[in-house]
Amino acid sequence: MAQTDPFRQFLDDLRNRFELDHVAYAGMNPISGASHGHMTYGADWTSHYLQNKYYEIDPTLLKARHSIAPVDWNRLERGAEFQTIFRAARDFGISDRGLTIPIHGPYGDVGGLSINRDCSEREWHLLISGIIGDLQAAAVHMHDMVIQSDPLTRMLNSPSLSTREIEILQWTAAGKSQQDIGDILSISHRTVEVHLRSARQKLNALSTPQAIGRAINLGLIYPR
């Protein structure tokens, strides 16, 4: 029996969970010098994309490399590169209604998790507003899985969180508010925020959901 690709399985699970058309990840590890790509697109579009080296001009990837905020494809400049790629994508039945979430790691590693779905603008905004936090955590998790598949990177990328920071992240992952956590640990909610901010910095995360995703992937806390 063929062994399941854990990266493709993760993307497939994400696609099914949020009823998306496709999910894709692209990233670069400067330590190993490797580039990575994993996607749920069909083999025909994947081959066409690679053969034409669209990854060199893909505006969704180029924009994400220099952004910390999610990149909505609808706001991208409709330049020649955009027209070239998305005109071809439409021929393969792929919608240009999408979003790319950038990930920036502590060693210069960068990545982007992209999703798309063919739907109305109203449906799209309702979808994204409801799942953006989960997507950010999933993006970090996917990026860390890929980057840490390299043994040297895994050895280097081991942030040192305090016991209190780990404890607070675990309670946050369990759905507790800062006030709840403060009551549980007999500390002020402001102290909880200080520890959360420190944990985000150490984990190189832009948000608490991203920090939770990275902490789970590193085995520092357990999924809720």
Buried (B, 14 or more C-beta within 10 A) or exposed (E): EEEEEEBBEBBBEBBEEBEBBBBBBBBBBEBBEBEBBBBBBEEEBBEBBEEEEBBEBBBBBBBBBEBEEBBBBEEBEEEEBBEBBBEBBEEEEBBBBBBBBBBBBEEEBBBBBBBBBBBEEEEBEEBBEEBBBBBBBBBBBBBBBBBBBBEEBBEEBEBEBEEBBBBBBBBBBEEBEBEBBBBEBEBEBEBBBBBBEBBBEBBBBBBBBBBBBBBBBBEBBEEE
